[in-house]
């Protein structure tokens, strides 16, 4: 390992070495000088200088895993929302200040260099951000892990707002390349599709299956290093890019038909062309299924090559591999590993099944049946004929194990549990496949894991009680405090030391400072400066002035009906009406900020964005309320925008319908940065309340059991609407076009969903409790000492929600890996 005191420009960790290396890369690698270079050139030069330091550590880490025959974790995920990497890399290497000084010595601006980096477009939201946090924690804890994903050419779309509507534009995050990745030209694998499965007997009468006449695509590896926090460990994220398996059709090309010659190549490359926008509703497109198998096939081939370099006994696979499927998307790993073990390695079914079910694990992320993947059997049979055979056999053998007791018929129970549904158009239920084929199945919060066993998978929980466990999600404190809120992290370190960065439980020591006036004053000033920085960003990008002394009330997440952005904007309308009625009312000024993307095909979510912007247009231009209320929708939500908004928040909106948010991680990020939560008893909000205490969180709304009771007894939203005068006025204003007089019926789909279609997400049921709790928020905010005490206690109590703790739980409960 290179010495930190070395002045070698490629390995030295001091200012002189970095300055020289950055300069040399600009000159010799990029052929630029101070007259011709751009911000992008400066950024690339810095990245290459950092990569120089990572390479030794990266190689040494991988060699040590090999030498120690370490058990590997293979994390399979369709999404990784890693954001920008420069700050993260420098912090984990321990050289952020050193590199900042070197950059300034070269006459450059550190912030401008950092801003030149594009957010990597590899994920939609919480699922992908969780995977990114887990990568950071696995490296920091020294877990021998490798993340597998797809290198999408176009990530989640860029979001513009035009006339209040979301407009999607391509996210061309790779248009200038991605200097954090290294292409591995020799790491490529053939991925097969279509064709047919044939059978033949050998001389011993054993049946062999061959998958023939396939259409082939090549998966090419691109690796991005993932350094642990100041521990010299570097794991990596391996992303697969689809390329043509066969090159040009030379016959067509020689006949002058260039388009035909390249057409098939382009179709094959489409597999990794674009990330599917996730709207929590499963849609069975063939290309998506191709992507899922592409990820699984390439990753398992790669894992098997690594295994077979050191071992010949296939029964050792569970001792050497733990494969984690992040949601149902990679669950094809189960039939794929069976196919590899039987068709390519010659194992019989029973030993192959034993290996598979001791190696693969499945994380469930949703209780919503419409979000669970159910692939048409006809589509699966056409695209993956051999896997369909294997899934049929898994299903057949599993059904033979089901026993029935009580009043329920055997057919009823088997139909509910079978992997291939028994209906007119049979479907492969990927959640069921994951449970039957996995060693462990975990939910992502205590409530979610409990509901998973009681509701959608209750039969499976009875059948496989030992399979189900919980691992509550977490966030990495490196990015979500140390990086995004540097002043607060320094205040914390000045008072309790810096061990909290890798042991978040250390934050408990802050409890004794919660009522300390000097600490409180520093804490309050840091929050104000963060709010001023966000206000400056809003002024620069949107031309709107907001008051940093107002309550910054923030809801940032995917736009979805169950997350209830609608309820938050209805509260804003209620506040507006109160101020219109009494402009001189003594209220605490409030700035309500929204950000998030709606899936392009999710019409209602996009209509909610339009409503938020229409309400904002009226409120922000009304002089009667101007000093006291502002509403803004910040476009193009991303990890980088979250890093600006979360440290500035006073109030964190976590108001999903109880039972519908599996966990949430935004709730953890806000609390860690000193925002108080207003929320329902949903997802990880319940565990946050357990940690911070009921007096330091604003909980409202119907619980899961109460919602079930209300629905069973007959829910009548129209009655709530008629009986609550303030609520009725809000709904009427939306319905009658108060905010869109030019198209008065524009928002009828929203009001119809509330009043005549059953208010499925219980907005009206929870509205009165919500705005009463918001009044309590305002009263608390006016007492600065009490508010800041609560905020500091929230920071102090967030230790449980470190992704380091999550990964320790995975190692102990699921992966069977010992870490120090």
Secondary structure, DSSP 8 states (H G I E B T S, - for coil): ---TT---TTT--SHHHHHHHHHHIIIIIS---TTT--HHHHHHHHHHHHHHHHHHHHHHHHHHHHHTT--EEEEE-S----B--HHHHHHHHT-HHHHHHHHHHTT--HHHHHHTS--B----SHHHHHHHHHHHHHHHTT--EEEEEE--SB-S-EEEEETTEEEEE---TTTT--TTEEEEEEEEEEEEESSEEEEEE-TTS-EEEEEES-EEEEEEEEEEEEE-SSSS-EEEEEEEEEEESS---HHHHHTT-HHHHHHHHHHHHGGGTB-----SS----HHHHHHHHHHHHHHHHHHHHHHHTT---GGGHHHHEEEEEESGGGTTHHHHHHHIIIIIT---HHHHHHHHHHHEEEE-----GGGS-EEEHHHHHHH-HHHHHHHHHHHHHHHTT----TTS-HHHHHHHH-SB--SSS-EEEHHHHHHHH-S-EEESSHHHHHHHHHTTTHHHHHHTTTTEEE----B-HIIIIIITTHHHHHHHHHHH-SGGGT-GGGGGGGGGGTT-HHHHHHHHHHHHHHHHHHHHHHHHHH-----TTSEEEEEES---GGGTHHHHHHHHHHHHHHHHH-TT-----EEEEEE----TT-HHHHHHHHHHHHHHHHHHT-TTTTTTEEEEE-SS--HHHHHHHGGG-SEEEE---TTS-S--SHHHHHHHTT-EEEE-S-TTHHHHHHHH-GGGSEE-S--HHHHHHHHHH---HHHHHHH-HHHHHHHHHHHHTSS-GGGTTTTHHHHHHHHTS--TT-HHHHHHHHHHHHHHHHHHHHSHHHHHHHHHHHHHT-GGGBHHHHHHHHIIIII-----
